Amino acid sequence: MSDFFMNTYHRLSPVFSEGKGSWLTDTQGRKFLDFTSGIAVNCLGHGYAPLVEALSRQASRLIHTSNYFQSDIASAFAEHLVRACSGAGMEKVFLANSGAEANEGACKIARKYSFKKYGEGRHRIVTLKGSFHGRTITTLAATGQDKFHTNFGPFTEGFAYIPGGDSAALDNALDNSVCALLMEVIQGESGILPQSEAFVQEAARLCAGRDILLIIDEIQSGVGRTGTFLACEGYGIKPDLVTLAKGLAGGVPIGAVLAGEKTAGVFESGDHGSTFGGNALAAAGGLVVLDTVSRKEFLDEIRGKGDRILSILKSWNHPKILGLRGRGLMTGIDLSVEAWPLLEAAIARASGTRNGLLMLSAGPKTLRLLPPYTISAGEIDEGIAMLREVLDTEE
Ligand SMILES: Cc1ncc(COP(=O)(O)O)c(C=O)c1O
């Protein structure tokens, strides 16, 4: 392990050097089945041949132009991305590099929309308790979890939090000081917690009636993860803004703010920018992801694979499993025991010919599984069997 990194991450022990399909190999030659996809990033697995080819080809053609110019590849990607999100009413895109940057962009659009139309004093943004929207000062302010706020204030002013699922609190919070509601339809970091259809639809109705913008953060749940291109499509709503990142370019850093009818024209020349946004390499990766993930049969397969995981886990009736939630390849498992020791045990089983399993936690007692979409049924069964073994053997 390198001593040169700042101590920001509570890391697990393997140091990886290679990946192929659903497998990662560490520097000791140990093999691990990857149920994390780099936290929903390597959605097509590791070394996916069409992605490798597209990135190699693009690297030899053109890696970057500044946003003084367009590139052919970024233009093609923008068009495909907007089309992939057209079912949710999206018309234009701003390309960025990360989820936090995408959410920052969406907040700026919401504030400008409101300022231009209603003037000062209508700049507040309501988010949900338990949400996670990023690590910048503004997106931390948007994040409805106190534990992220210690030591870093003062934050960007104007964020308020309400409990998810509470339509009365939402109705009360969406007053005439508010320009937007920002929410995940399925909270990822706090445990794969889906909002109910009734709450999401009520939120959309209240926002539309008050001209408050609805921003859906699909950074973890989007790009096919739940078996629809956007998770919010499954809720039958048309948001004003959608943010994407993580899996959108298959592993190359990317972020995107998608805007619908009301918001597509809010940013004008000079309002916003990003040196790397629309980078040609990221766009090449993004085109491969879109070509693969926006196909209906592929999305159906994601749902089928997720159902397979859930049905095996349910069939165990395991005493340490207290709750199970999932949509597509996004599964949350509430435990009676701490999650972190299980992550360590699933890694520690790797030695010689025995493979290890990589999983994530989301909260102290919740496991989070985010396998690559390309995982096979056999690999799912193998990984779930490893999970069973560590559940049975760990105290
Ligand atoms: C829902 C959600 N929003 C925003 C972010 C922040 O994304 P990034 O780490 O790319 O800035 C994350 C990251 O985990 C996320 O899950």
PDBQT file of the ligand as one rigid body, heavy atoms in Angstrom, charges set to zero:
ROOT
HETATM    1  C1  LIG A 401     -26.453   9.380  -5.630  1.00  0.00    +0.000 C 
HETATM    2  C2  LIG A 401     -25.078   9.973  -5.730  1.00  0.00    +0.000 A 
HETATM    3  N1  LIG A 401     -24.948  11.282  -6.042  1.00  0.00    +0.000 NA
HETATM    4  C3  LIG A 401     -23.743  11.847  -6.145  1.00  0.00    +0.000 A 
HETATM    5  C4  LIG A 401     -22.590  11.129  -5.937  1.00  0.00    +0.000 A 
HETATM    6  C5  LIG A 401     -21.242  11.801  -6.065  1.00  0.00    +0.000 C 
HETATM    7  O1  LIG A 401     -20.599  11.337  -7.216  1.00  0.00    +0.000 OA
HETATM    8  P1  LIG A 401     -19.022  11.572  -7.411  1.00  0.00    +0.000 P 
HETATM    9  O2  LIG A 401     -18.320  10.769  -6.387  1.00  0.00    +0.000 OA
HETATM   10  O3  LIG A 401     -18.767  11.113  -8.828  1.00  0.00    +0.000 OA
HETATM   11  O4  LIG A 401     -18.782  13.031  -7.249  1.00  0.00    +0.000 OA
HETATM   12  C6  LIG A 401     -22.680   9.768  -5.611  1.00  0.00    +0.000 A 
HETATM   13  C7  LIG A 401     -21.461   8.975  -5.347  1.00  0.00    +0.000 C 
HETATM   14  O5  LIG A 401     -21.471   7.969  -4.718  1.00  0.00    +0.000 OA
HETATM   15  C8  LIG A 401     -23.955   9.174  -5.511  1.00  0.00    +0.000 A 
HETATM   16  O6  LIG A 401     -24.100   7.885  -5.195  1.00  0.00    +0.000 OA
ENDROOT
TORSDOF 0
